Amino acid sequence: MEIKHKSHLKETYNSKSFGFTPDNNEILSLELSNKNGMKVEITNYGATVTSLQVPVSNGNLVDVVLGFDSVSSYLESYLLPSAPYFGTTVGRYAGRINKGTFSLNGKTYELAKNNNGNSLHGGNNGFGRKVWNVTNQTLGENPSITFSLISKDLDENYPGELHVDLTYTLTEENELKLDYKAVSTEDTIINLTHHSYFNLDGHDGSVLDQTIFIDAEKIVETNHENIPTGKFIDLTNHEFDFRTAKNCPASIDNSFVIEPTNNVAAILSSSKNNLKMSVYTDQPSVHIYVGGNCFDILKGKNDVVYHKTSGICFETQNFPDAPNHAHFPNSVLKKGEEYIQKTVYKFENIN
């Protein structure tokens, strides 16, 4: 096996083999840990978080994200009737793009229609299905790993060669920080997000007993195909008004409009484990999705059978289909300019 497959870094710390891709690329699983005992495992297949172990008040560690034990299961998960995208980095454009088409600088681009005639999460071979390079690691306090990807010009028919860096940092305050940077050789569209399914009771349960708070007055209105209409729905007296915390819904797949402040965008809380997760972001939206179903075809980590309320996603991102709505936040990354995005998931004992 050739070493050059491994990564650009001479040495990767705290890493182990996570299996091989069909073309014999060895995939690594890398670990960050802090002084409190919190641990995150991330693989360079899709820059994917596979495990996030958080200390709870009784001293135990609880794995609060859904995932698989090997790269082969991640590969197989894309063949399920609906791919779950467990813990992956989604790009080049997260969410749906209507009819898989958008126009930029007077030219129309046709993307893969991989979701009911629309494009979803970057197409057939999005960033979660690519092998990233490990380009930097820091040890000691607030350890970090940087994953890098070069997405070629017209990859999945998106214009421009895009260079992406994603740095995961595990802070001593029990925060998992995600810092994204990207630059393109041509004008392009971009919307990156993180797709972990969280469950503060542990990845083998259901989220229905946990509560969510979302600091949003509006959601993006969508049609029957979950494509934005361009309008917004006022959440006053709406079942999805989570400005007062309430239980996770059994079914939700909606983009909440977040006002860009320093305040928390969303909070997930578990009374069982006396644990809460606060989500901070500089993005205009957090897309909330409850799911995890593997259709009894694939087993999750530790042979757990995941189901349709196994976890909840907090996908911090731009609005779906923003390239096709002039009044939505800008989704165009100009040639040579830098896309920057920051998201933080912070874990604390409730009292």
Secondary structure, 3 states (H helix, E strand, C coil): CCHHHCCCCCCCCCEEEEEECCCCCEEEEEEEECCCCCEEEEECECCEEEEEEEECCCCCEEECECCCCCHHHHHHHCCCCCCCCCCCEECCECCEEHHHEEEECCEEEECCCCECCEEECCCCCCHHHCECEEEEEECCCCCEEEEEEEECCCHHHCCCCEEEEEEEEECCCCEEEEEEEEEECCCEECECEECCEECCCCCCCCCCCCEEEECCCEEEEECCCCCEEEEEEECCCCCCCCCCCEECCCCCEEEEECCCCCCCCEEEEECCCCEEEEEEECCCEEEEEEECCCCCCCCCHHHCCCCCCCEEEEEEECCCCHHHCCCCCCCEECCCCEEEEEEEEEEEECC
